[in-house]
Amino acid sequence: MAKSGKPTINDVARIANVSKKTVSRVINKSPLLSEKTREHVEKVIQEIGFVPSLQARALALSRNFIIAAIHDNPNAQFLVNVQQGILEGIAGSEYGLMVQPVDRNAATLASDIRAFLERHRPYGVVLLPPISEDNTIAKVCEEFGCGYVRMGSVKLDEAAHTVSSNDREAVREAVSYLIGKGHSRIGLIEGPEGFTSPRERRAGFEEAMEAAGLKLDPKLVRPGSYTFESGVEAGQSLIDLPNPPTAIFASNDEMAIGAMIAARRSGLLIPEDLSIVGFDDTPLSSHVWPALTTVHWPIVAMARTAARKLVAPDDAEAGQRWLLRSELVERASVVPPKPD
């Protein structure tokens, strides 16, 4: 044993009768070992209480024990949920979390991310939408030898490198629910341009309308930016129409709640005068009055699964799982429209 009394990698090698390189490979989970050797060395490590040095391991791997979430997303609640999921995914491990904002519109985006990888050398990265939708960024990670997982509203990569939800199908269900309640004039508040999620959610909206034999009135569509303020503005614009909608689907909860505020300012009751459905199922959606009917987007579970793909390669379920389904959550913001 070392003078400090703490067992070292040399002690493990001597007792296990293997080389230091073999011990290092076991510690760093190298596939270049037989299962018998791995189990033997791991047993010795456990018996003598050897704790590998993170600094030494990082040096050997040329990586730091950091999982980086790279994003350009204005939605604060989205980022909170992603961080929660990643922290759950790395709980009990030696990994830490770093959050790195970038500008998706910058001409230097790819080189900025490459510089970030070179500077911080994370063990792996979780690419958040819309950054995740850029194949060039995934290529940068691959060329650098950095593990990556892309999160999105559609499948963006092989199962080992992606986690996705079923936004289109979920919105189709939500709008069909409104139609089933008797609504035919349904307003749509879209998300920001440049994201796949608004396109998928609009497609689901249109598919539900078409399936019911209804046409989407362009006058009932308003742009939004996934913010509360844009929801207030879009909601007010729809309410002020000569023939306003009897229901509104907003592409996220913040905009849905903004539309609720606009309705109240206009003297409307929810849901008696206007039904509203959101998307996300944020904590606030169940705390507002009336509680918001919305689509539960499993963003925490998606981020947790993404983290597990990076830090637990032996977790076969996480490795192959890429689709996590969104589902409608019925609350109190939808009723049938008033008769004409």
C-alpha positions as CSV (number, residue, x, y, z in Angstrom):
1,M,0.0,0.0,0.0
2,A,1.1,3.6,-0.5
3,K,2.4,5.6,2.5
4,S,-0.9,7.4,2.7
5,G,-2.6,4.1,3.5
6,K,-4.8,4.5,0.5
7,P,-4.7,1.7,-2.2
8,T,-3.3,2.8,-5.5
9,I,-3.6,1.5,-9.1
10,N,-0.2,-0.3,-8.5
11,D,-1.7,-2.2,-5.6
12,V,-4.7,-3.3,-7.8
13,A,-2.4,-4.4,-10.6
14,R,-0.1,-6.4,-8.1
15,I,-3.0,-8.1,-6.3
16,A,-4.9,-8.9,-9.5
17,N,-1.7,-10.0,-11.2
18,V,-2.3,-7.8,-14.2
19,S,-0.7,-4.7,-15.7
20,K,-1.5,-1.2,-14.8
21,K,-2.8,-0.7,-18.4
22,T,-5.3,-3.5,-17.8
23,V,-6.5,-1.9,-14.6
24,S,-6.8,1.4,-16.4
25,R,-8.9,-0.2,-19.1
26,V,-11.2,-1.7,-16.5
27,I,-11.6,1.7,-14.8
28,N,-12.3,3.5,-18.1
29,K,-14.7,0.8,-19.3
30,S,-12.7,-0.1,-22.3
31,P,-14.2,-2.8,-24.5
32,L,-10.7,-4.3,-25.2
33,L,-11.0,-6.8,-22.3
34,S,-12.6,-10.2,-21.7
35,E,-15.5,-10.2,-19.2
36,K,-13.6,-12.6,-17.0
37,T,-10.6,-10.2,-16.7
38,R,-13.0,-7.3,-16.1
39,E,-14.8,-9.0,-13.3
40,H,-11.6,-10.2,-11.7
41,V,-10.1,-6.7,-11.6
42,E,-13.4,-5.1,-10.4
43,K,-13.5,-7.6,-7.6
44,V,-10.0,-6.6,-6.4
45,I,-10.9,-2.9,-6.7
46,Q,-13.9,-3.5,-4.5
47,E,-12.1,-5.7,-2.0
48,I,-9.2,-3.3,-1.3
49,G,-11.3,-0.1,-1.5
50,F,-9.5,1.5,-4.4
51,V,-11.0,4.8,-5.6
52,P,-9.8,5.9,-9.0
53,S,-8.6,9.5,-9.4
54,L,-11.0,11.5,-11.6
55,Q,-8.1,13.7,-12.7
56,A,-6.0,10.7,-13.7
57,R,-9.0,9.2,-15.5
58,A,-9.7,12.4,-17.3
59,L,-6.1,12.6,-18.4
60,A,-6.1,9.1,-19.7
61,L,-9.3,9.7,-21.6
62,S,-8.3,13.2,-22.7
63,R,-11.8,14.2,-21.5
64,N,-13.3,15.8,-18.5
65,F,-16.2,14.2,-16.6
66,I,-18.6,16.8,-17.9
67,I,-21.9,16.4,-19.8
68,A,-22.6,19.7,-21.7
69,A,-26.0,20.8,-22.7
70,I,-25.6,23.1,-25.7
71,H,-28.6,25.3,-26.6
72,D,-30.0,28.3,-28.2
73,N,-33.5,28.2,-26.7
74,P,-35.3,31.3,-25.2
75,N,-37.7,29.2,-23.0
76,A,-36.5,29.2,-19.4
77,Q,-38.8,26.4,-18.3
78,F,-37.5,24.2,-21.1
79,L,-34.0,24.6,-19.9
80,V,-34.9,24.0,-16.3
81,N,-36.6,20.7,-17.3
82,V,-33.6,19.7,-19.4
83,Q,-31.2,20.3,-16.6
84,Q,-33.4,18.3,-14.2
85,G,-33.5,15.4,-16.6
86,I,-29.7,15.4,-17.2
87,L,-29.0,15.6,-13.5
88,E,-31.3,12.7,-12.9
89,G,-29.5,10.8,-15.6
90,I,-26.0,11.3,-14.2
91,A,-27.0,11.0,-10.5
92,G,-24.7,8.7,-8.5
93,S,-22.0,9.0,-11.1
94,E,-18.8,11.1,-11.3
95,Y,-20.2,13.3,-14.0
96,G,-21.2,16.9,-13.7
97,L,-23.3,19.2,-15.9
98,M,-22.3,22.3,-17.9
99,V,-24.8,24.4,-19.8
100,Q,-23.5,26.3,-22.8
101,P,-25.6,28.8,-24.8
102,V,-24.7,29.5,-28.4
103,D,-26.1,31.7,-31.2
104,R,-27.7,29.5,-33.9
105,N,-27.7,32.4,-36.3
106,A,-24.0,33.1,-36.0
107,A,-21.9,32.3,-39.1
108,T,-19.3,31.0,-36.8
109,L,-21.6,28.5,-35.0
110,A,-19.7,25.3,-36.0
111,S,-16.3,26.8,-35.2
112,D,-17.7,28.2,-31.9
113,I,-18.8,24.7,-30.8
114,R,-15.6,23.2,-32.0
115,A,-13.7,25.7,-29.9
116,F,-15.9,24.9,-26.9
117,L,-15.2,21.2,-27.2
118,E,-11.4,21.8,-27.5
119,R,-11.4,24.1,-24.5
120,H,-13.6,22.1,-22.1
121,R,-13.2,18.6,-23.5
122,P,-16.6,17.3,-22.2
123,Y,-17.2,13.6,-22.0
124,G,-20.3,14.1,-24.0
125,V,-22.9,16.7,-25.2
126,V,-26.6,16.9,-25.3
127,L,-27.7,19.0,-28.3
128,L,-31.0,20.8,-27.7
129,P,-33.4,22.0,-30.4
130,P,-33.0,23.8,-32.7
131,I,-29.2,23.3,-32.5
132,S,-29.8,19.5,-32.5
133,E,-31.4,19.8,-36.0
134,D,-28.1,21.0,-37.6
135,N,-26.3,18.0,-39.0
136,T,-23.1,20.1,-39.2
137,I,-23.0,20.3,-35.4
138,A,-23.4,16.6,-35.0
139,K,-20.5,16.1,-37.5
140,V,-18.3,18.5,-35.4
141,C,-18.9,16.4,-32.3
142,E,-18.2,13.2,-34.2
143,E,-15.0,14.5,-35.7
144,F,-13.8,15.6,-32.3
145,G,-14.5,12.2,-30.9
146,C,-17.1,13.6,-28.4
147,G,-20.2,11.5,-27.6
148,Y,-23.4,13.3,-28.5
149,V,-27.2,12.9,-28.3
150,R,-29.6,15.1,-30.3
151,M,-33.0,15.9,-28.8
152,G,-35.9,16.9,-31.0
153,S,-39.5,16.6,-32.2
154,V,-38.5,14.0,-34.9
155,K,-35.9,11.3,-35.0
156,L,-32.7,13.1,-36.0
157,D,-30.1,10.4,-35.9
158,E,-29.4,6.7,-35.1
159,A,-31.0,5.5,-31.9
160,A,-27.7,5.8,-29.9
161,H,-27.5,9.5,-30.8
162,T,-31.1,10.8,-30.6
163,V,-34.1,11.1,-28.3
164,S,-37.4,12.3,-29.8
165,S,-41.0,13.0,-29.0
166,N,-44.1,12.5,-31.2
167,D,-45.2,16.2,-31.4
168,R,-47.3,15.8,-34.6
169,E,-49.3,12.9,-33.3
170,A,-49.8,14.5,-29.9
171,V,-51.1,17.8,-31.4
172,R,-53.4,15.9,-33.8
173,E,-54.9,14.2,-30.7
174,A,-55.3,17.5,-28.9
175,V,-57.0,19.3,-31.8
176,S,-59.2,16.2,-32.4
177,Y,-60.2,16.5,-28.8
178,L,-61.3,20.1,-29.3
179,I,-63.2,19.1,-32.5
180,G,-64.8,16.3,-30.5
181,K,-66.1,18.9,-28.1
182,G,-67.8,20.7,-30.9
183,H,-65.3,23.4,-31.9
184,S,-64.7,24.1,-35.6
185,R,-63.3,27.6,-35.5
186,I,-60.0,26.9,-33.8
187,G,-57.1,29.4,-33.6
188,L,-53.5,28.4,-33.8
189,I,-50.6,30.2,-32.1
190,E,-47.4,28.9,-33.7
191,G,-43.9,28.7,-32.4
192,P,-40.8,30.6,-33.8
193,E,-39.4,30.0,-37.2
194,G,-36.3,27.9,-37.6
195,F,-37.5,25.1,-35.2
196,T,-38.8,21.7,-36.2
197,S,-41.3,21.6,-33.3
198,P,-43.5,24.4,-34.7
199,R,-43.6,22.7,-38.1
200,E,-44.5,19.3,-36.6
201,R,-47.1,20.8,-34.3
202,R,-48.7,22.8,-37.1
203,A,-48.7,19.6,-39.3
204,G,-50.6,17.8,-36.5
205,F,-53.1,20.7,-36.2
206,E,-53.7,20.6,-40.0
207,E,-54.1,16.8,-40.1
208,A,-56.7,16.9,-37.3
209,M,-58.7,19.6,-39.1
210,E,-58.5,17.7,-42.4
211,A,-59.5,14.4,-40.8
212,A,-62.7,16.2,-39.5
213,G,-63.4,17.7,-42.9
214,L,-62.5,21.2,-41.7
215,K,-60.3,23.8,-43.3
216,L,-57.7,25.8,-41.5
217,D,-58.6,29.5,-41.8
218,P,-55.4,31.5,-42.3
219,K,-57.0,34.3,-40.4
220,L,-57.0,32.1,-37.3
221,V,-53.2,31.6,-37.4
222,R,-50.9,33.8,-35.5
223,P,-47.1,33.7,-35.0
224,G,-45.5,33.3,-31.6
225,S,-42.0,32.9,-30.1
226,Y,-42.7,30.4,-27.3
227,T,-42.9,33.3,-24.8
228,F,-45.7,34.5,-22.5
229,E,-45.6,38.0,-24.2
230,S,-46.1,36.6,-27.7
231,G,-49.0,34.5,-26.4
232,V,-50.7,37.6,-25.0
233,E,-50.2,39.5,-28.3
234,A,-51.3,36.6,-30.5
235,G,-54.3,35.8,-28.2
236,Q,-55.5,39.4,-28.2
237,S,-55.2,39.5,-32.0
238,L,-57.4,36.4,-32.4
239,I,-59.9,37.6,-29.8
240,D,-60.3,41.0,-31.6
241,L,-61.3,39.4,-34.9
242,P,-64.9,40.1,-36.1
243,N,-65.5,36.4,-36.0
244,P,-63.1,35.1,-33.3
245,P,-62.3,31.4,-32.7
246,T,-64.2,29.5,-30.0
247,A,-61.0,27.6,-29.1
248,I,-57.2,28.2,-29.4
249,F,-54.4,25.7,-29.6
250,A,-51.1,27.3,-28.5
251,S,-47.8,25.6,-29.4
252,N,-46.5,25.8,-25.8
253,D,-47.9,26.5,-22.4
254,E,-46.4,30.0,-21.9
255,M,-48.2,31.2,-25.0
256,A,-51.4,29.4,-24.0
257,I,-51.3,31.2,-20.6
258,G,-50.6,34.5,-22.4
259,A,-53.7,33.9,-24.4
260,M,-55.7,33.2,-21.2
261,I,-54.6,36.6,-19.9
262,A,-55.6,38.3,-23.1
263,A,-59.0,36.7,-22.9
264,R,-59.5,37.9,-19.3
265,R,-58.5,41.4,-20.2
266,S,-61.2,41.3,-22.9
267,G,-63.8,40.3,-20.4
268,L,-64.0,36.7,-21.6
269,L,-64.5,33.7,-19.4
270,I,-62.4,30.5,-19.8
271,P,-63.6,28.0,-20.8
272,E,-67.2,29.3,-21.1
273,D,-66.4,31.9,-23.8
274,L,-63.0,30.5,-25.1
275,S,-61.4,27.1,-24.7
276,I,-57.6,26.9,-24.7
277,V,-55.1,24.1,-25.0
278,G,-51.3,24.3,-24.6
279,F,-48.3,22.1,-25.1
280,D,-45.5,21.2,-22.6
281,D,-47.4,20.5,-19.3
282,T,-45.2,22.9,-17.3
283,P,-45.8,23.2,-13.6
284,L,-47.6,26.5,-14.1
285,S,-50.2,24.8,-16.4
286,S,-51.7,23.0,-13.4
287,H,-51.5,26.1,-11.1
288,V,-53.3,28.6,-13.3
289,W,-57.1,29.0,-13.0
290,P,-58.7,27.3,-14.7
291,A,-56.1,24.6,-14.9
292,L,-54.8,24.3,-18.5
293,T,-55.6,21.4,-20.7
294,T,-52.3,20.7,-22.4
295,V,-50.1,18.1,-24.0
296,H,-47.5,16.5,-21.7
297,W,-44.1,16.8,-23.4
298,P,-41.8,14.3,-21.6
299,I,-38.8,16.7,-21.7
300,V,-37.4,15.6,-18.3
301,A,-37.5,12.0,-19.3
302,M,-36.0,12.8,-22.8
303,A,-33.1,14.6,-21.2
304,R,-32.6,11.9,-18.6
305,T,-32.5,9.3,-21.4
306,A,-30.1,11.4,-23.4
307,A,-27.7,11.6,-20.4
308,R,-28.0,7.8,-19.8
309,K,-27.0,7.2,-23.5
310,L,-23.8,9.1,-22.8
311,V,-22.7,8.0,-19.4
312,A,-24.2,4.4,-19.2
313,P,-23.3,2.7,-22.5
314,D,-24.1,-0.7,-20.9
315,D,-27.7,0.4,-20.3
316,A,-29.2,-1.4,-23.3
317,E,-32.7,0.0,-22.8
318,A,-31.5,3.7,-22.8
319,G,-29.2,3.0,-25.7
320,Q,-31.9,1.8,-28.0
321,R,-34.8,3.9,-26.7
322,W,-35.3,7.0,-28.8
323,L,-39.1,7.8,-28.8
324,L,-40.8,9.1,-25.7
325,R,-44.5,9.8,-26.3
326,S,-46.3,13.0,-25.6
327,E,-49.9,12.7,-24.3
328,L,-52.9,14.9,-23.8
329,V,-53.7,16.0,-20.2
330,E,-57.3,17.0,-19.7
331,R,-57.9,19.7,-17.1
332,A,-60.4,22.5,-17.0
333,S,-59.8,24.9,-19.9
334,V,-62.0,23.2,-22.5
335,V,-65.8,22.9,-22.8
336,P,-68.1,22.7,-25.8
337,P,-68.7,26.1,-27.5
338,K,-71.7,28.2,-26.8
339,P,-74.6,27.5,-29.3
340,D,-74.9,30.2,-32.0
